[in-house]
Structures are given as structure tokens and as C-alpha cells.
């Protein structure tokens, strides 16, 4: 059974206080893993290049914390890299601090039990 009602209003709009728009792409569904071999409406997020760059750094920071506490680093680290690359492409010649390189993953500190008070 679906966890959502496809007859509900279809959101499309700006996120208050953030330079971002979120909407559902009903016309071009995306292939999904669950349920297998199916397609579902895609959630689309639009934002300026510098917001995407900032979001890539936030994702990278979360992965750094996850790795530092011994968790497996997930595909979200790859998402951070891909998002930054797309942001830089969209920015063209615009210069923004949010488009700076992500810190190297080798510099992740390792936090051991007892290190956090």
C-alpha cells in the first residue's frame, strides 16, 4: 500500500527563508529501487549555485562526523561531490565561497569512545 495519496495537492513552491524551490515532477518519473522495477514521481529541488555549494559542504560535514564516530561512510559523500560539481557548472564565472573545494576525506579525525564528554 502506498504511503502517500497521489490525489493530494501537488506542492510547488519556494521554501520560506531559503533560496530554494521544491516541487514534484509528475511528468517524468524516476526509476526507484523500492518497489523493484518501478518508476515514481520525482521530488525536484531548485536552488542557486551558491546554495547548492553550501548544501554540498553540509552533506560532507555530516559524512565526516559519521566517519569520525566509526560509521560507514555512505553514498552521501558522493552526493556532496556531485552536487558541488553541478553547482560549479551552474555558477559559470560567478565566484562564491560556497563553491570552495570540499576538505579531503583523509583528514577526517577518528573519534574513539570516551573522546566525547
C-alpha positions in Angstrom: 0.0 0.0 0.0 1.3 3.4 -0.9 2.4 5.7 2.0 1.1 8.8 0.2 -2.0 9.9 -1.6 -1.4 10.8 -5.2 -4.7 12.7 -5.3 -3.4 15.2 -2.7 -2.5 18.8 -3.7 0.8 18.9 -5.6 3.3 21.2 -3.9 5.4 23.5 -6.0 6.9 26.5 -4.3 9.6 28.4 -2.6 10.9 27.4 0.8 10.4 30.4 3.2 13.7 31.9 4.2 15.8 29.7 1.9 16.6 30.4 -1.8 15.1 27.1 -2.8 12.1 25.7 -4.6 10.7 22.2 -4.1 8.1 20.6 -6.3 7.1 17.2 -7.7 7.8 16.2 -11.3 4.7 14.2 -12.2 5.5 14.1 -15.9 9.0 12.4 -15.8 9.0 9.7 -13.1 12.3 8.4 -11.7 13.3 4.8 -11.6 13.3 3.5 -8.0 14.6 0.5 -6.1 11.6 0.1 -3.9 9.3 -1.3 -5.2 11.7 -3.0 -7.7 11.5 -2.3 -11.4 9.1 0.7 -11.0 9.0 4.4 -11.5 7.7 7.1 -9.2 7.2 10.9 -9.3 10.5 12.7 -8.6 11.0 15.3 -5.9 12.7 18.2 -7.6 14.8 20.8 -5.7 15.9 24.0 -7.4 18.4 26.4 -5.9 21.1 28.9 -6.9 24.6 27.6 -7.4 25.9 29.0 -4.1 23.1 27.4 -2.1 23.9 24.0 -3.8 27.6 24.5 -3.0 26.7 25.3 0.7 24.5 22.2 0.8 27.3 20.1 -0.6 29.6 21.2 2.3 26.8 20.4 4.8 26.5 16.9 3.4 30.2 16.5 3.5 30.3 17.6 7.2 27.7 15.1 8.1 29.7 12.3 6.4 32.8 13.5 8.2 31.1 13.2 11.6 29.7 9.8 10.6 33.1 8.5 9.7 34.7 10.0 12.8 32.4 8.1 15.1 33.1 4.8 13.3 30.1 4.7 11.0 30.2 3.6 7.4 30.5 6.5 5.0 27.6 6.3 2.7 26.8 7.3 -0.8 26.0 10.8 0.6 29.7 11.7 0.3 29.4 11.0 -3.4 26.3 13.1 -3.5 28.2 16.0 -1.9 30.9 15.8 -4.6 28.3 15.6 -7.4 26.3 18.5 -6.0 29.4 20.7 -5.7 30.4 19.8 -9.3 26.9 20.7 -10.6 26.9 23.9 -8.5 30.2 25.0 -10.0 29.0 24.3 -13.5 25.8 26.3 -12.9 27.8 29.2 -11.4 29.9 29.7 -14.5 32.2 32.6 -13.9 30.5 33.6 -10.6 32.7 33.3 -7.6 31.2 32.3 -4.2 32.9 30.9 -1.1 30.4 28.1 -1.0 31.9 26.7 -4.2 35.3 26.0 -2.5 36.8 22.5 -2.6 35.5 20.0 0.0 38.1 19.1 2.6 39.9 15.8 1.8 38.3 12.8 3.4 41.7 11.6 4.6 41.7 14.5 7.1 38.7 13.0 8.9 39.5 12.8 12.6 38.8 9.4 14.3 36.8 9.8 17.4 37.1 6.9 19.8 34.7 6.0 22.7 35.3 8.3 25.6 36.6 11.2 23.4 33.3 13.0 23.6 32.4 14.3 27.0 
